[in-house]
Amino acid sequence: MYFIFNALDKKNSVELRTQNRQTHLEFLKTSEENNIKILLAGPRINENKQMIGSTLVVECENKDVLEKWLEKDIYNKVKLFENSEIREYKIVINNF
């Protein structure tokens, strides 16, 4: 199954994101050992080119597997996100 994870950072949290970014990127490397395949990942950007959130498109067995894995991410542990959601996703066009 495919899922999309979208999160928006709390206001004025660029420094918090930046301080934890390397740990977050290292965490993403654990996806395959947790039976998650990341198809697309990157920060959401505002009009000033600042990182303000995160988006992931993944393939995994079910939503619970993804939720449990994301709970371990440093961005969740430091409470970076104002809000987030996971939705099942259907890929219709893939030009990668």
N, CA, C and O atoms as CSV, one atom per row, in Angstrom:
chain,resi,resn,atom,element,x,y,z
A,1,MET,N,N,0.841,-1.178,0.000
A,1,MET,CA,C,0.000,0.000,0.000
A,1,MET,C,C,0.890,1.247,0.000
A,1,MET,O,O,2.018,1.232,0.493
A,2,TYR,N,N,0.351,2.313,-0.562
A,2,TYR,CA,C,1.078,3.579,-0.577
A,2,TYR,C,C,0.427,4.555,0.395
A,2,TYR,O,O,-0.791,4.575,0.572
A,3,PHE,N,N,1.283,5.365,1.020
A,3,PHE,CA,C,0.799,6.375,1.963
A,3,PHE,C,C,1.548,7.682,1.752
A,3,PHE,O,O,2.702,7.698,1.324
A,4,ILE,N,N,0.863,8.776,2.064
A,4,ILE,CA,C,1.506,10.078,2.073
A,4,ILE,C,C,1.425,10.627,3.496
A,4,ILE,O,O,0.370,10.610,4.129
A,5,PHE,N,N,2.549,11.105,3.971
A,5,PHE,CA,C,2.640,11.748,5.283
A,5,PHE,C,C,2.915,13.224,5.031
A,5,PHE,O,O,3.890,13.577,4.368
A,6,ASN,N,N,2.056,14.078,5.559
A,6,ASN,CA,C,2.239,15.523,5.464
A,6,ASN,C,C,2.240,16.106,6.863
A,6,ASN,O,O,1.382,15.781,7.683
A,7,ALA,N,N,3.207,16.968,7.129
A,7,ALA,CA,C,3.289,17.618,8.443
A,7,ALA,C,C,3.648,19.083,8.245
A,7,ALA,O,O,4.386,19.443,7.329
A,8,LEU,N,N,3.114,19.907,9.115
A,8,LEU,CA,C,3.417,21.327,9.124
A,8,LEU,C,C,4.084,21.653,10.453
A,8,LEU,O,O,3.579,21.284,11.513
A,9,ASP,N,N,5.217,22.343,10.397
A,9,ASP,CA,C,5.950,22.692,11.613
A,9,ASP,C,C,5.209,23.744,12.433
A,9,ASP,O,O,4.404,24.511,11.904
A,10,LYS,N,N,5.492,23.765,13.721
A,10,LYS,CA,C,5.011,24.845,14.571
A,10,LYS,C,C,5.646,26.151,14.102
A,10,LYS,O,O,6.734,26.138,13.526
A,11,LYS,N,N,4.988,27.256,14.337
A,11,LYS,CA,C,5.526,28.557,13.949
A,11,LYS,C,C,6.859,28.814,14.638
A,11,LYS,O,O,7.090,28.387,15.769
A,12,ASN,N,N,7.724,29.520,13.930
A,12,ASN,CA,C,9.032,29.922,14.448
A,12,ASN,C,C,9.885,28.738,14.907
A,12,ASN,O,O,10.556,28.814,15.937
A,13,SER,N,N,9.857,27.659,14.150
A,13,SER,CA,C,10.603,26.463,14.558
A,13,SER,C,C,11.709,26.093,13.577
A,13,SER,O,O,12.171,24.951,13.570
A,14,VAL,N,N,12.140,27.044,12.749
A,14,VAL,CA,C,13.208,26.766,11.785
A,14,VAL,C,C,14.469,26.286,12.508
A,14,VAL,O,O,15.128,25.350,12.055
A,15,GLU,N,N,14.798,26.917,13.609
A,15,GLU,CA,C,16.003,26.529,14.350
A,15,GLU,C,C,15.869,25.116,14.922
A,15,GLU,O,O,16.818,24.335,14.866
A,16,LEU,N,N,14.701,24.785,15.468
A,16,LEU,CA,C,14.473,23.443,16.006
A,16,LEU,C,C,14.621,22.400,14.902
A,16,LEU,O,O,15.235,21.353,15.113
A,17,ARG,N,N,14.068,22.678,13.738
A,17,ARG,CA,C,14.191,21.769,12.599
A,17,ARG,C,C,15.650,21.605,12.207
A,17,ARG,O,O,16.136,20.487,12.037
A,18,THR,N,N,16.338,22.716,12.067
A,18,THR,CA,C,17.732,22.698,11.626
A,18,THR,C,C,18.623,21.939,12.610
A,18,THR,O,O,19.491,21.170,12.197
A,19,GLN,N,N,18.412,22.152,13.899
A,19,GLN,CA,C,19.215,21.478,14.925
A,19,GLN,C,C,19.065,19.964,14.886
A,19,GLN,O,O,19.987,19.238,15.256
A,20,ASN,N,N,17.913,19.485,14.443
A,20,ASN,CA,C,17.617,18.050,14.469
A,20,ASN,C,C,17.605,17.400,13.092
A,20,ASN,O,O,17.309,16.211,12.969
A,21,ARG,N,N,17.918,18.158,12.074
A,21,ARG,CA,C,17.817,17.682,10.692
A,21,ARG,C,C,18.726,16.493,10.410
A,21,ARG,O,O,18.279,15.525,9.795
A,22,GLN,N,N,19.973,16.531,10.833
A,22,GLN,CA,C,20.890,15.420,10.539
A,22,GLN,C,C,20.415,14.122,11.192
A,22,GLN,O,O,20.476,13.057,10.577
A,23,THR,N,N,19.944,14.210,12.430
A,23,THR,CA,C,19.414,13.019,13.103
A,23,THR,C,C,18.184,12.499,12.365
A,23,THR,O,O,18.007,11.290,12.218
A,24,HIS,N,N,17.342,13.411,11.906
A,24,HIS,CA,C,16.154,13.030,11.138
A,24,HIS,C,C,16.554,12.313,9.849
A,24,HIS,O,O,15.983,11.275,9.514
A,25,LEU,N,N,17.526,12.858,9.130
A,25,LEU,CA,C,17.967,12.236,7.879
A,25,LEU,C,C,18.560,10.843,8.124
A,25,LEU,O,O,18.359,9.931,7.322
A,26,GLU,N,N,19.285,10.684,9.226
A,26,GLU,CA,C,19.812,9.364,9.594
A,26,GLU,C,C,18.665,8.400,9.904
A,26,GLU,O,O,18.711,7.229,9.528
A,27,PHE,N,N,17.649,8.897,10.586
A,27,PHE,CA,C,16.485,8.074,10.908
A,27,PHE,C,C,15.811,7.560,9.637
A,27,PHE,O,O,15.415,6.396,9.574
A,28,LEU,N,N,15.678,8.414,8.630
A,28,LEU,CA,C,15.024,7.998,7.386
A,28,LEU,C,C,15.726,6.807,6.747
A,28,LEU,O,O,15.094,6.023,6.039
A,29,LYS,N,N,17.012,6.666,6.987
A,29,LYS,CA,C,17.772,5.541,6.438
A,29,LYS,C,C,17.362,4.205,7.054
A,29,LYS,O,O,17.731,3.151,6.534
A,30,THR,N,N,16.604,4.230,8.155
A,30,THR,CA,C,16.148,2.998,8.813
A,30,THR,C,C,14.852,2.466,8.215
A,30,THR,O,O,14.324,1.456,8.681
A,31,SER,N,N,14.343,3.122,7.206
A,31,SER,CA,C,13.034,2.746,6.660
A,31,SER,C,C,12.995,1.297,6.169
A,31,SER,O,O,12.087,0.547,6.527
A,32,GLU,N,N,13.957,0.905,5.368
A,32,GLU,CA,C,13.897,-0.434,4.782
A,32,GLU,C,C,13.994,-1.540,5.818
A,32,GLU,O,O,13.351,-2.580,5.672
A,33,GLU,N,N,14.792,-1.332,6.866
A,33,GLU,CA,C,14.867,-2.356,7.918
A,33,GLU,C,C,13.572,-2.425,8.728
A,33,GLU,O,O,13.374,-3.345,9.521
A,34,ASN,N,N,12.696,-1.443,8.518
A,34,ASN,CA,C,11.379,-1.433,9.156
A,34,ASN,C,C,10.268,-1.724,8.149
A,34,ASN,O,O,9.101,-1.415,8.390
A,35,ASN,N,N,10.644,-2.320,7.022
A,35,ASN,CA,C,9.700,-2.717,5.972
A,35,ASN,C,C,8.928,-1.543,5.380
A,35,ASN,O,O,7.740,-1.657,5.078
A,36,ILE,N,N,9.611,-0.421,5.218
A,36,ILE,CA,C,9.033,0.776,4.622
A,36,ILE,C,C,9.947,1.216,3.489
A,36,ILE,O,O,11.158,1.346,3.666
A,37,LYS,N,N,9.360,1.440,2.340
A,37,LYS,CA,C,10.128,1.928,1.193
A,37,LYS,C,C,9.746,3.386,0.954
A,37,LYS,O,O,8.594,3.693,0.647
A,38,ILE,N,N,10.722,4.278,1.099
A,38,ILE,CA,C,10.466,5.693,0.843
A,38,ILE,C,C,10.588,5.928,-0.662
A,38,ILE,O,O,11.627,5.662,-1.266
A,39,LEU,N,N,9.505,6.433,-1.250
A,39,LEU,CA,C,9.498,6.736,-2.674
A,39,LEU,C,C,9.867,8.190,-2.934
A,39,LEU,O,O,10.467,8.518,-3.958
A,40,LEU,N,N,9.500,9.057,-1.992
A,40,LEU,CA,C,9.726,10.488,-2.135
A,40,LEU,C,C,9.732,11.101,-0.750
A,40,LEU,O,O,8.883,10.774,0.079
A,41,ALA,N,N,10.673,11.980,-0.493
A,41,ALA,CA,C,10.731,12.636,0.820
A,41,ALA,C,C,11.383,13.999,0.671
A,41,ALA,O,O,12.305,14.181,-0.124
A,42,GLY,N,N,10.890,14.952,1.449
A,42,GLY,CA,C,11.509,16.269,1.440
A,42,GLY,C,C,10.744,17.258,2.287
A,42,GLY,O,O,9.610,17.008,2.694
A,43,PRO,N,N,11.387,18.395,2.549
A,43,PRO,CA,C,10.740,19.424,3.355
A,43,PRO,C,C,9.745,20.235,2.532
A,43,PRO,O,O,9.916,20.426,1.328
A,44,ARG,N,N,8.712,20.700,3.205
A,44,ARG,CA,C,7.800,21.677,2.605
A,44,ARG,C,C,8.462,23.042,2.758
A,44,ARG,O,O,9.105,23.322,3.770
A,45,ILE,N,N,8.300,23.877,1.754
A,45,ILE,CA,C,9.005,25.156,1.692
A,45,ILE,C,C,7.991,26.300,1.591
A,45,ILE,O,O,6.991,26.192,0.881
A,46,ASN,N,N,8.261,27.401,2.309
A,46,ASN,CA,C,7.377,28.566,2.209
A,46,ASN,C,C,7.875,29.529,1.132
A,46,ASN,O,O,8.858,29.255,0.442
A,47,GLU,N,N,7.189,30.648,1.002
A,47,GLU,CA,C,7.532,31.626,-0.034
A,47,GLU,C,C,8.904,32.263,0.179
A,47,GLU,O,O,9.463,32.839,-0.755
A,48,ASN,N,N,9.452,32.173,1.380
A,48,ASN,CA,C,10.798,32.686,1.684
A,48,ASN,C,C,11.870,31.610,1.577
A,48,ASN,O,O,13.010,31.816,1.994
A,49,LYS,N,N,11.500,30.466,1.016
A,49,LYS,CA,C,12.418,29.330,0.832
A,49,LYS,C,C,12.866,28.699,2.146
A,49,LYS,O,O,13.907,28.044,2.197
A,50,GLN,N,N,12.081,28.893,3.216
A,50,GLN,CA,C,12.378,28.268,4.512
A,50,GLN,C,C,11.620,26.944,4.623
A,50,GLN,O,O,10.506,26.806,4.119
A,51,MET,N,N,12.244,25.978,5.292
A,51,MET,CA,C,11.587,24.698,5.530
A,51,MET,C,C,10.509,24.892,6.591
A,51,MET,O,O,10.767,25.439,7.663
A,52,ILE,N,N,9.289,24.432,6.276
A,52,ILE,CA,C,8.159,24.630,7.194
A,52,ILE,C,C,7.371,23.346,7.451
A,52,ILE,O,O,6.318,23.388,8.089
A,53,GLY,N,N,7.859,22.225,6.970
A,53,GLY,CA,C,7.125,20.983,7.161
A,53,GLY,C,C,7.803,19.838,6.440
A,53,GLY,O,O,8.911,19.981,5.923
A,54,SER,N,N,7.128,18.704,6.410
A,54,SER,CA,C,7.686,17.497,5.796
A,54,SER,C,C,6.629,16.759,5.006
A,54,SER,O,O,5.449,16.768,5.357
A,55,THR,N,N,7.065,16.117,3.930
A,55,THR,CA,C,6.206,15.232,3.153
A,55,THR,C,C,6.981,13.964,2.821
A,55,THR,O,O,8.141,14.016,2.414
A,56,LEU,N,N,6.327,12.838,3.001
A,56,LEU,CA,C,6.883,11.539,2.626
A,56,LEU,C,C,5.837,10.789,1.821
A,56,LEU,O,O,4.654,10.825,2.161
A,57,VAL,N,N,6.247,10.119,0.777
A,57,VAL,CA,C,5.407,9.154,0.078
A,57,VAL,C,C,6.105,7.818,0.225
A,57,VAL,O,O,7.263,7.665,-0.162
A,58,VAL,N,N,5.399,6.855,0.785
A,58,VAL,CA,C,6.023,5.574,1.110
A,58,VAL,C,C,5.157,4.403,0.662
A,58,VAL,O,O,3.963,4.539,0.396
A,59,GLU,N,N,5.807,3.258,0.593
A,59,GLU,CA,C,5.115,1.996,0.386
A,59,GLU,C,C,5.379,1.141,1.612
A,59,GLU,O,O,6.529,0.938,2.001
A,60,CYS,N,N,4.320,0.644,2.215
A,60,CYS,CA,C,4.470,-0.270,3.352
A,60,CYS,C,C,3.202,-1.089,3.527
A,60,CYS,O,O,2.192,-0.862,2.861
A,61,GLU,N,N,3.282,-2.042,4.436
A,61,GLU,CA,C,2.202,-3.014,4.630
A,61,GLU,C,C,0.886,-2.365,5.048
A,61,GLU,O,O,-0.175,-2.690,4.514
A,62,ASN,N,N,0.964,-1.446,6.008
A,62,ASN,CA,C,-0.256,-0.788,6.475
A,62,ASN,C,C,0.097,0.501,7.232
A,62,ASN,O,O,1.264,0.781,7.507
A,63,LYS,N,N,-0.916,1.254,7.549
A,63,LYS,CA,C,-0.749,2.551,8.208
A,63,LYS,C,C,-0.128,2.408,9.595
A,63,LYS,O,O,0.657,3.262,10.006
A,64,ASP,N,N,-0.463,1.355,10.314
A,64,ASP,CA,C,0.081,1.148,11.665
A,64,ASP,C,C,1.603,1.020,11.653
A,64,ASP,O,O,2.284,1.567,12.520
A,65,VAL,N,N,2.128,0.301,10.673
A,65,VAL,CA,C,3.582,0.136,10.548
A,65,VAL,C,C,4.234,1.502,10.369
A,65,VAL,O,O,5.245,1.797,11.006
A,66,LEU,N,N,3.660,2.332,9.508
A,66,LEU,CA,C,4.207,3.664,9.259
A,66,LEU,C,C,4.103,4.547,10.501
A,66,LEU,O,O,5.060,5.240,10.846
A,67,GLU,N,N,2.963,4.530,11.169
A,67,GLU,CA,C,2.782,5.343,12.381
A,67,GLU,C,C,3.798,4.986,13.456
A,67,GLU,O,O,4.405,5.871,14.059
A,68,LYS,N,N,3.985,3.693,13.696
A,68,LYS,CA,C,4.920,3.250,14.732
A,68,LYS,C,C,6.357,3.656,14.398
A,68,LYS,O,O,7.125,4.025,15.285
A,69,TRP,N,N,6.710,3.584,13.127
A,69,TRP,CA,C,8.050,3.991,12.704
A,69,TRP,C,C,8.231,5.492,12.873
A,69,TRP,O,O,9.251,5.931,13.405
A,70,LEU,N,N,7.273,6.279,12.435
A,70,LEU,CA,C,7.384,7.740,12.528
A,70,LEU,C,C,7.438,8.243,13.977
A,70,LEU,O,O,8.033,9.286,14.248
A,71,GLU,N,N,6.829,7.517,14.891
A,71,GLU,CA,C,6.889,7.895,16.315
A,71,GLU,C,C,8.326,7.958,16.815
A,71,GLU,O,O,8.619,8.695,17.757
A,72,LYS,N,N,9.219,7.201,16.203
A,72,LYS,CA,C,10.619,7.139,16.631
A,72,LYS,C,C,11.469,8.265,16.042
A,72,LYS,O,O,12.622,8.444,16.436
A,73,ASP,N,N,10.908,9.019,15.105
A,73,ASP,CA,C,11.659,10.099,14.447
A,73,ASP,C,C,11.917,11.246,15.419
A,73,ASP,O,O,11.045,11.597,16.214
A,74,ILE,N,N,13.103,11.824,15.358
A,74,ILE,CA,C,13.478,12.931,16.235
A,74,ILE,C,C,12.524,14.106,16.075
A,74,ILE,O,O,12.241,14.802,17.050
A,75,TYR,N,N,12.025,14.340,14.869
A,75,TYR,CA,C,11.089,15.447,14.674
A,75,TYR,C,C,9.828,15.269,15.523
A,75,TYR,O,O,9.267,16.250,16.012
A,76,ASN,N,N,9.388,14.044,15.696
A,76,ASN,CA,C,8.248,13.798,16.594
A,76,ASN,C,C,8.661,13.918,18.054
A,76,ASN,O,O,7.922,14.467,18.871
A,77,LYS,N,N,9.823,13.411,18.373
A,77,LYS,CA,C,10.288,13.451,19.763
A,77,LYS,C,C,10.489,14.873,20.281
A,77,LYS,O,O,10.254,15.141,21.459
A,78,VAL,N,N,10.927,15.796,19.401
A,78,VAL,CA,C,11.128,17.185,19.833
A,78,VAL,C,C,9.876,18.039,19.600
A,78,VAL,O,O,9.889,19.252,19.808
A,79,LYS,N,N,8.799,17.384,19.165
A,79,LYS,CA,C,7.503,18.042,18.956
A,79,LYS,C,C,7.595,19.202,17.969
A,79,LYS,O,O,7.100,20.299,18.226
A,80,LEU,N,N,8.243,18.936,16.828
A,80,LEU,CA,C,8.410,19.938,15.784
A,80,LEU,C,C,7.089,20.282,15.095
A,80,LEU,O,O,6.873,21.433,14.715
A,81,PHE,N,N,6.218,19.311,14.935
A,81,PHE,CA,C,5.034,19.499,14.097
A,81,PHE,C,C,3.848,20.119,14.836
A,81,PHE,O,O,3.511,19.738,15.957
A,82,GLU,N,N,3.238,21.081,14.167
A,82,GLU,CA,C,1.965,21.656,14.630
A,82,GLU,C,C,0.848,20.645,14.375
A,82,GLU,O,O,-0.025,20.431,15.215
A,83,ASN,N,N,0.901,20.031,13.192
A,83,ASN,CA,C,-0.067,18.992,12.845
A,83,ASN,C,C,0.533,18.080,11.790
A,83,ASN,O,O,1.476,18.445,11.088
A,84,SER,N,N,-0.026,16.903,11.697
A,84,SER,CA,C,0.425,15.944,10.693
A,84,SER,C,C,-0.700,14.970,10.393
A,84,SER,O,O,-1.631,14.795,11.180
A,85,GLU,N,N,-0.586,14.342,9.230
A,85,GLU,CA,C,-1.575,13.318,8.881
A,85,GLU,C,C,-0.952,12.293,7.950
A,85,GLU,O,O,-0.018,12.580,7.202
A,86,ILE,N,N,-1.501,11.095,8.023
A,86,ILE,CA,C,-1.123,10.013,7.132
A,86,ILE,C,C,-2.387,9.605,6.398
A,86,ILE,O,O,-3.427,9.350,7.006
A,87,ARG,N,N,-2.278,9.550,5.091
A,87,ARG,CA,C,-3.409,9.141,4.258
A,87,ARG,C,C,-2.953,8.079,3.277
A,87,ARG,O,O,-1.821,8.103,2.794
A,88,GLU,N,N,-3.858,7.137,2.985
A,88,GLU,CA,C,-3.559,6.202,1.920
A,88,GLU,C,C,-3.449,7.004,0.624
A,88,GLU,O,O,-4.146,8.002,0.438
A,89,TYR,N,N,-2.575,6.559,-0.259
A,89,TYR,CA,C,-2.249,7.326,-1.455
A,89,TYR,C,C,-2.289,6.412,-2.666
A,89,TYR,O,O,-1.857,5.261,-2.606
A,90,LYS,N,N,-2.806,6.932,-3.758
A,90,LYS,CA,C,-2.848,6.161,-5.007
A,90,LYS,C,C,-1.988,6.869,-6.035
A,90,LYS,O,O,-2.242,8.022,-6.383
A,91,ILE,N,N,-0.974,6.178,-6.517
A,91,ILE,CA,C,-0.109,6.733,-7.554
A,91,ILE,C,C,-0.754,6.476,-8.909
A,91,ILE,O,O,-0.999,5.330,-9.286
A,92,VAL,N,N,-1.026,7.552,-9.634
A,92,VAL,CA,C,-1.637,7.450,-10.940
A,92,VAL,C,C,-0.600,7.682,-12.036
A,92,VAL,O,O,-0.572,6.966,-13.036
A,93,ILE,N,N,0.246,8.682,-11.840
A,93,ILE,CA,C,1.313,8.985,-12.789
A,93,ILE,C,C,2.623,8.973,-12.038
A,93,ILE,O,O,2.746,9.579,-10.973
A,94,ASN,N,N,3.603,8.280,-12.593
A,94,ASN,CA,C,4.926,8.223,-11.992
A,94,ASN,C,C,5.953,8.427,-13.097
A,94,ASN,O,O,6.172,7.544,-13.926
A,95,ASN,N,N,6.574,9.590,-13.100
A,95,ASN,CA,C,7.568,9.912,-14.117
A,95,ASN,C,C,9.002,9.796,-13.590
A,95,ASN,O,O,9.932,10.312,-14.210
A,96,PHE,N,N,9.184,9.127,-12.462
A,96,PHE,CA,C,10.529,8.967,-11.911
A,96,PHE,C,C,11.217,7.799,-12.559
A,96,PHE,O,O,12.364,7.499,-12.229
